């Protein structure tokens, strides 16, 4: 599935996350795989919350902002408290 979010295109499969950036006008647009093992289970799970894109993956809930690497939701700095899928 393809999602346009804050000047970038995000492409999700069930098993990976890809982010597009650049300009279509001068044919300078590229796609970069951000996470080979974090996809999106359902397009219906994608939500935008205050500039953050969040979704449900096969590995549990994730979030991403500004085309960065997806981060798990619900984990503290010690890696505890993760919401399990």
The first five atom37 places (N, CA, C, CB, O) and aatype in JSON, in Angstrom:
{
  "aatype": [20, 20, 20, 20, 20, 20, 20, 20, 20, 20, 20, 20, 20, 20, 20, 20, 20, 20, 20, 20, 20, 20, 20, 20, 20, 20, 20, 20, 20, 20, 20, 20, 20, 20, 20, 20, 20, 20, 20, 20, 20, 20, 20, 20, 20, 20, 20, 20, 20, 20, 20, 20, 20, 20, 20, 20, 20, 20, 20, 20, 20, 20, 20, 20, 20, 20, 20, 20, 20, 20, 20, 20, 20, 20, 20, 20, 20, 20, 20, 20, 20, 20, 20, 20, 20],
  "atom_mask": [
    [1, 1, 1, 1, 1],
    [1, 1, 1, 1, 1],
    [1, 1, 1, 1, 1],
    [1, 1, 1, 1, 1],
    [1, 1, 1, 1, 1],
    [1, 1, 1, 1, 1],
    [1, 1, 1, 1, 1],
    [1, 1, 1, 1, 1],
    [1, 1, 1, 1, 1],
    [1, 1, 1, 1, 1],
    [1, 1, 1, 1, 1],
    [1, 1, 1, 1, 1],
    [1, 1, 1, 1, 1],
    [1, 1, 1, 1, 1],
    [1, 1, 1, 1, 1],
    [1, 1, 1, 1, 1],
    [1, 1, 1, 1, 1],
    [1, 1, 1, 1, 1],
    [1, 1, 1, 1, 1],
    [1, 1, 1, 1, 1],
    [1, 1, 1, 1, 1],
    [1, 1, 1, 1, 1],
    [1, 1, 1, 1, 1],
    [1, 1, 1, 1, 1],
    [1, 1, 1, 1, 1],
    [1, 1, 1, 1, 1],
    [1, 1, 1, 1, 1],
    [1, 1, 1, 1, 1],
    [1, 1, 1, 1, 1],
    [1, 1, 1, 1, 1],
    [1, 1, 1, 1, 1],
    [1, 1, 1, 1, 1],
    [1, 1, 1, 1, 1],
    [1, 1, 1, 1, 1],
    [1, 1, 1, 1, 1],
    [1, 1, 1, 1, 1],
    [1, 1, 1, 1, 1],
    [1, 1, 1, 1, 1],
    [1, 1, 1, 1, 1],
    [1, 1, 1, 1, 1],
    [1, 1, 1, 1, 1],
    [1, 1, 1, 1, 1],
    [1, 1, 1, 1, 1],
    [1, 1, 1, 1, 1],
    [1, 1, 1, 1, 1],
    [1, 1, 1, 1, 1],
    [1, 1, 1, 1, 1],
    [1, 1, 1, 1, 1],
    [1, 1, 1, 1, 1],
    [1, 1, 1, 1, 1],
    [1, 1, 1, 1, 1],
    [1, 1, 1, 1, 1],
    [1, 1, 1, 1, 1],
    [1, 1, 1, 1, 1],
    [1, 1, 1, 1, 1],
    [1, 1, 1, 1, 1],
    [1, 1, 1, 1, 1],
    [1, 1, 1, 1, 1],
    [1, 1, 1, 1, 1],
    [1, 1, 1, 1, 1],
    [1, 1, 1, 1, 1],
    [1, 1, 1, 1, 1],
    [1, 1, 1, 1, 1],
    [1, 1, 1, 1, 1],
    [1, 1, 1, 1, 1],
    [1, 1, 1, 1, 1],
    [1, 1, 1, 1, 1],
    [1, 1, 1, 1, 1],
    [1, 1, 1, 1, 1],
    [1, 1, 1, 1, 1],
    [1, 1, 1, 1, 1],
    [1, 1, 1, 1, 1],
    [1, 1, 1, 1, 1],
    [1, 1, 1, 1, 1],
    [1, 1, 1, 1, 1],
    [1, 1, 1, 1, 1],
    [1, 1, 1, 1, 1],
    [1, 1, 1, 1, 1],
    [1, 1, 1, 1, 1],
    [1, 1, 1, 1, 1],
    [1, 1, 1, 1, 1],
    [1, 1, 1, 1, 1],
    [1, 1, 1, 1, 1],
    [1, 1, 1, 1, 1],
    [1, 1, 1, 1, 1]
  ],
  "atom_positions": [
    [[0.83, -1.16, 0.0], [0.0, 0.0, 0.0], [0.88, 1.24, 0.0], [-0.95, -0.01, 1.2], [1.98, 1.21, 0.56]],
    [[0.43, 2.31, -0.62], [1.18, 3.56, -0.74], [0.47, 4.63, 0.06], [1.34, 3.98, -2.23], [-0.74, 4.82, -0.09]],
    [[1.2, 5.35, 0.92], [0.64, 6.4, 1.75], [1.48, 7.65, 1.58], [0.58, 5.96, 3.25], [2.7, 7.6, 1.72]],
    [[0.85, 8.8, 1.28], [1.57, 10.07, 1.24], [1.42, 10.75, 2.58], [1.05, 10.98, 0.09], [0.31, 10.97, 3.05]],
    [[2.56, 11.08, 3.2], [2.56, 11.61, 4.55], [3.67, 12.63, 4.69], [2.71, 10.48, 5.6], [4.85, 12.27, 4.61]],
    [[3.33, 13.89, 4.9], [4.27, 14.99, 5.13], [5.43, 14.96, 4.14], [4.8, 14.95, 6.56], [6.57, 14.66, 4.52]],
    [[5.16, 15.26, 2.89], [6.16, 15.39, 1.83], [6.88, 14.1, 1.45], [7.16, 16.38, 2.23], [7.76, 14.15, 0.59]],
    [[6.56, 12.98, 2.03], [7.18, 11.71, 1.68], [6.1, 10.69, 1.33], [8.07, 11.2, 2.83], [4.97, 10.77, 1.79]],
    [[6.49, 9.73, 0.51], [5.61, 8.6, 0.22], [6.12, 7.41, 1.01], [5.54, 8.29, -1.32], [7.29, 7.06, 0.93]],
    [[5.24, 6.79, 1.76], [5.58, 5.56, 2.48], [4.92, 4.4, 1.74], [5.13, 5.62, 3.99], [3.74, 4.47, 1.38]],
    [[5.68, 3.34, 1.53], [5.16, 2.14, 0.9], [5.27, 1.03, 1.93], [5.93, 1.79, -0.43], [6.34, 0.77, 2.48]],
    [[4.14, 0.37, 2.18], [4.12, -0.72, 3.15], [3.75, -2.02, 2.45], [3.13, -0.42, 4.3], [2.84, -2.05, 1.61]],
    [[4.45, -3.08, 2.79], [4.0, -4.43, 2.48], [3.78, -5.09, 3.83], [5.05, -5.23, 1.56], [3.96, -4.44, 4.86]],
    [[3.41, -6.33, 3.85], [3.25, -7.0, 5.15], [4.58, -7.21, 5.86], [2.55, -8.35, 4.97], [4.62, -7.46, 7.06]],
    [[5.7, -7.11, 5.11], [6.99, -7.42, 5.72], [8.04, -6.32, 5.63], [7.54, -8.64, 5.1], [9.16, -6.52, 6.1]],
    [[7.74, -5.16, 5.03], [8.76, -4.1, 4.99], [8.13, -2.71, 4.88], [9.71, -4.32, 3.81], [6.96, -2.56, 4.52]],
    [[8.95, -1.7, 5.22], [8.57, -0.3, 5.14], [9.57, 0.42, 4.24], [8.51, 0.36, 6.56], [10.77, 0.32, 4.45]],
    [[9.07, 1.14, 3.24], [9.9, 1.85, 2.28], [9.45, 3.3, 2.27], [9.8, 1.21, 0.85], [8.25, 3.58, 2.3]],
    [[10.41, 4.25, 2.23], [10.09, 5.68, 2.22], [10.66, 6.31, 0.96], [10.65, 6.39, 3.49], [11.81, 6.08, 0.6]],
    [[9.83, 7.1, 0.29], [10.25, 7.83, -0.9], [10.5, 9.28, -0.56], [9.21, 7.71, -2.01], [9.83, 9.86, 0.29]],
    [[11.48, 9.88, -1.25], [11.78, 11.29, -1.03], [12.38, 11.88, -2.3], [12.76, 11.48, 0.17], [12.86, 11.15, -3.17]],
    [[12.33, 13.2, -2.41], [12.88, 13.89, -3.56], [11.81, 14.68, -4.27], [13.52, 12.91, -4.52], [10.81, 15.09, -3.68]],
    [[12.03, 14.9, -5.57], [11.13, 15.72, -6.37], [10.75, 14.99, -7.65], [11.78, 17.08, -6.7], [11.62, 14.53, -8.4]],
    [[9.44, 14.89, -7.9], [8.99, 14.27, -9.14], [9.26, 15.18, -10.34], [7.49, 13.94, -9.06], [9.49, 14.71, -11.45]],
    [[9.24, 16.49, -10.09], [9.38, 17.47, -11.17], [10.67, 17.33, -11.96], [9.3, 18.83, -10.61], [10.66, 17.52, -13.18]],
    [[11.76, 17.01, -11.31], [13.04, 16.88, -12.01], [13.53, 15.42, -12.07], [14.1, 17.74, -11.33], [14.71, 15.16, -12.26]],
    [[12.59, 14.49, -11.9], [12.9, 13.05, -11.92], [13.97, 12.66, -10.91], [13.36, 12.64, -13.31], [14.79, 11.77, -11.16]],
    [[13.96, 13.32, -9.77], [14.94, 13.05, -8.72], [14.22, 12.5, -7.49], [15.74, 14.34, -8.35], [14.35, 13.05, -6.4]],
    [[13.46, 11.44, -7.67], [12.72, 10.82, -6.58], [13.27, 9.42, -6.37], [11.19, 10.78, -6.87], [13.47, 8.68, -7.33]],
    [[13.52, 9.05, -5.12], [14.08, 7.73, -4.85], [13.35, 7.09, -3.68], [15.59, 7.81, -4.56], [12.77, 7.77, -2.83]],
    [[13.38, 5.78, -3.64], [12.78, 5.01, -2.56], [13.88, 4.29, -1.79], [11.74, 4.0, -3.1], [14.8, 3.74, -2.38]],
    [[13.76, 4.31, -0.47], [14.75, 3.67, 0.4], [14.04, 2.77, 1.4], [15.61, 4.74, 1.14], [13.1, 3.19, 2.07]],
    [[14.5, 1.53, 1.51], [13.93, 0.61, 2.48], [14.38, 1.03, 3.87], [14.35, -0.86, 2.18], [15.57, 1.13, 4.14]],
    [[13.42, 1.27, 4.77], [13.71, 1.69, 6.13], [13.71, 0.53, 7.11], [12.72, 2.73, 6.58], [14.45, 0.55, 8.1]],
    [[12.89, -0.48, 6.85], [12.81, -1.63, 7.75], [12.4, -2.86, 6.95], [11.81, -1.36, 8.92], [11.28, -2.96, 6.46]],
    [[13.33, -3.81, 6.83], [13.08, -5.01, 6.05], [12.16, -5.99, 6.77], [14.38, -5.68, 5.7], [11.62, -6.9, 6.14]],
    [[11.98, -5.82, 8.07], [11.19, -6.79, 8.84], [10.0, -6.16, 9.56], [12.08, -7.47, 9.84], [9.39, -6.8, 10.42]],
    [[9.65, -4.92, 9.21], [8.51, -4.25, 9.83], [7.59, -3.74, 8.73], [8.97, -3.07, 10.75], [7.92, -2.79, 8.02]],
    [[6.44, -4.38, 8.58], [5.47, -3.98, 7.57], [4.19, -3.48, 8.22], [5.17, -5.13, 6.63], [4.19, -3.07, 9.38]],
    [[3.13, -3.52, 7.46], [1.82, -3.08, 7.96], [0.82, -4.2, 7.71], [1.36, -1.74, 7.26], [0.65, -4.64, 6.58]],
    [[0.16, -4.65, 8.77], [-0.78, -5.76, 8.67], [-2.05, -5.4, 7.92], [-1.13, -6.25, 10.04], [-2.62, -6.24, 7.23]],
    [[-2.5, -4.14, 8.05], [-3.75, -3.73, 7.43], [-3.73, -2.23, 7.17], [-4.96, -4.11, 8.31], [-3.33, -1.45, 8.04]],
    [[-4.16, -1.81, 6.0], [-4.23, -0.37, 5.71], [-5.17, 0.34, 6.67], [-4.67, -0.14, 4.27], [-5.02, 1.54, 6.92]],
    [[-6.15, -0.37, 7.21], [-7.1, 0.23, 8.14], [-6.45, 0.58, 9.48], [-8.28, -0.72, 8.37], [-7.03, 1.33, 10.26]],
    [[-5.26, 0.04, 9.75], [-4.6, 0.34, 11.02], [-3.75, 1.62, 10.96], [-3.72, -0.83, 11.44], [-3.3, 2.1, 12.0]],
    [[-3.53, 2.17, 9.78], [-2.71, 3.39, 9.64], [-3.46, 4.61, 10.16], [-2.31, 3.6, 8.17], [-4.59, 4.88, 9.76]],
    [[-2.8, 5.35, 11.06], [-3.38, 6.59, 11.59], [-2.29, 7.65, 11.69], [-4.05, 6.36, 12.98], [-1.11, 7.33, 11.86]],
    [[-2.7, 8.91, 11.57], [-1.79, 10.04, 11.76], [-2.17, 10.72, 13.06], [-1.84, 11.03, 10.56], [-3.32, 11.11, 13.26]],
    [[-1.19, 10.87, 13.94], [-1.42, 11.49, 15.25], [-0.35, 12.55, 15.47], [-1.4, 10.43, 16.4], [0.81, 12.22, 15.7]],
    [[-0.74, 13.81, 15.39], [0.17, 14.94, 15.65], [1.5, 14.8, 14.91], [0.42, 15.06, 17.13], [2.56, 14.93, 15.52]],
    [[1.44, 14.55, 13.61], [2.65, 14.48, 12.8], [3.39, 13.15, 12.87], [3.57, 15.55, 13.21], [4.5, 13.04, 12.35]],
    [[2.79, 12.16, 13.48], [3.4, 10.84, 13.58], [2.48, 9.84, 12.88], [3.65, 10.43, 15.07], [1.27, 9.85, 13.08]],
    [[3.07, 8.98, 12.06], [2.32, 7.93, 11.4], [2.43, 6.67, 12.26], [2.84, 7.68, 9.95], [3.54, 6.26, 12.6]],
    [[1.31, 6.06, 12.6], [1.3, 4.85, 13.44], [0.5, 3.76, 12.74], [0.71, 5.15, 14.85], [-0.44, 4.05, 12.0]],
    [[0.87, 2.5, 12.99], [0.19, 1.37, 12.37], [0.45, 0.09, 13.14], [0.65, 1.21, 10.92], [1.3, 0.05, 14.03]],
    [[-0.3, -0.95, 12.79], [-0.14, -2.26, 13.42], [0.61, -3.16, 12.44], [-1.54, -2.89, 13.81], [0.2, -3.31, 11.28]],
    [[1.7, -3.75, 12.91], [2.47, -4.69, 12.09], [2.32, -6.09, 12.66], [3.96, -4.28, 12.02], [1.68, -6.29, 13.69]],
    [[2.92, -7.05, 11.98], [2.91, -8.42, 12.48], [3.68, -8.52, 13.8], [3.53, -9.38, 11.43], [3.52, -9.49, 14.54]],
    [[4.51, -7.52, 14.09], [5.33, -7.5, 15.3], [4.76, -6.59, 16.39], [6.74, -7.05, 14.97], [5.41, -6.38, 17.41]],
    [[3.57, -6.06, 16.18], [2.94, -5.17, 17.15], [2.85, -3.76, 16.59], [3.72, -5.17, 18.47], [3.13, -3.55, 15.41]],
    [[2.45, -2.77, 17.42], [2.28, -1.4, 16.94], [3.62, -0.68, 16.75], [1.41, -0.62, 17.92], [4.55, -0.84, 17.53]],
    [[3.68, 0.12, 15.67], [4.88, 0.91, 15.36], [4.49, 2.32, 15.01], [5.68, 0.28, 14.19], [3.33, 2.61, 14.71]],
    [[5.48, 3.22, 15.06], [5.28, 4.62, 14.68], [6.49, 5.1, 13.89], [5.06, 5.52, 15.93], [7.57, 4.53, 13.99]],
    [[6.28, 6.16, 13.09], [7.36, 6.72, 12.3], [7.08, 8.2, 12.08], [7.53, 5.97, 10.94], [5.93, 8.6, 11.88]],
    [[8.11, 8.99, 12.13], [7.98, 10.43, 11.91], [9.1, 10.89, 10.99], [8.02, 11.2, 13.26], [10.26, 10.52, 11.17]],
    [[8.75, 11.7, 10.0], [9.75, 12.29, 9.13], [10.56, 11.3, 8.31], [10.67, 13.09, 9.93], [11.7, 11.6, 7.95]],
    [[10.01, 10.14, 8.0], [10.71, 9.18, 7.18], [11.83, 8.43, 7.89], [11.27, 9.86, 6.0], [12.68, 7.81, 7.25]],
    [[11.84, 8.5, 9.2], [12.87, 7.81, 9.98], [12.57, 6.32, 10.1], [12.99, 8.43, 11.38], [11.54, 5.85, 9.6]],
    [[13.45, 5.57, 10.75], [13.25, 4.14, 10.97], [12.06, 3.94, 11.91], [14.54, 3.48, 11.55], [11.96, 4.64, 12.92]],
    [[11.15, 3.02, 11.59], [9.99, 2.77, 12.47], [10.43, 2.38, 13.88], [9.11, 1.66, 11.88], [11.4, 1.64, 14.07]],
    [[9.69, 2.9, 14.87], [9.98, 2.62, 16.28], [8.78, 1.91, 16.91], [10.3, 3.94, 17.06], [7.64, 2.25, 16.61]],
    [[9.03, 0.93, 17.77], [7.91, 0.25, 18.44], [7.19, 1.18, 19.4], [8.4, -0.98, 19.18], [7.82, 2.05, 20.01]],
    [[5.9, 1.01, 19.52], [5.1, 1.79, 20.46], [4.95, 0.98, 21.75], [3.7, 2.15, 19.86], [4.74, -0.23, 21.71]],
    [[5.07, 1.65, 22.88], [4.82, 1.0, 24.16], [6.05, 0.49, 24.86], [3.9, -0.11, 23.97], [5.92, -0.24, 25.84]],
    [[7.25, 0.85, 24.4], [8.47, 0.36, 25.02], [9.19, 1.52, 25.71], [9.39, -0.31, 23.97], [9.35, 2.59, 25.13]],
    [[9.61, 1.31, 26.96], [10.37, 2.34, 27.64], [11.85, 2.21, 27.31], [10.15, 2.27, 29.16], [12.22, 1.35, 26.51]],
    [[12.7, 3.03, 27.91], [14.13, 3.02, 27.6], [14.81, 1.7, 27.94], [14.81, 4.14, 28.33], [15.85, 1.38, 27.36]],
    [[14.26, 0.94, 28.87], [14.83, -0.35, 29.24], [14.29, -1.5, 28.39], [14.56, -0.63, 30.72], [14.63, -2.66, 28.62]],
    [[13.44, -1.19, 27.41], [12.88, -2.21, 26.55], [11.74, -2.98, 27.2], [13.95, -3.16, 26.13], [11.42, -4.09, 26.78]],
    [[11.13, -2.41, 28.23], [10.03, -3.07, 28.93], [8.71, -2.42, 28.57], [10.25, -3.03, 30.46], [8.66, -1.26, 28.14]],
    [[7.64, -3.17, 28.75], [6.3, -2.62, 28.58], [5.78, -2.68, 27.16], [6.29, -1.22, 29.04], [4.77, -2.04, 26.86]],
    [[6.41, -3.42, 26.29], [6.0, -3.52, 24.89], [4.62, -4.13, 24.78], [7.02, -4.35, 24.09], [4.29, -5.1, 25.47]],
    [[3.81, -3.56, 23.91], [2.5, -4.11, 23.63], [2.69, -5.27, 22.66], [1.52, -3.02, 23.04], [3.16, -5.06, 21.54]],
    [[2.35, -6.46, 23.06], [2.57, -7.65, 22.24], [1.5, -7.79, 21.16], [2.6, -8.91, 23.12], [0.34, -7.42, 21.38]],
    [[1.88, -8.31, 19.98], [0.89, -8.52, 18.92], [-0.1, -9.6, 19.28], [1.58, -8.87, 17.61], [-1.0, -9.91, 18.5]]
  ]
}
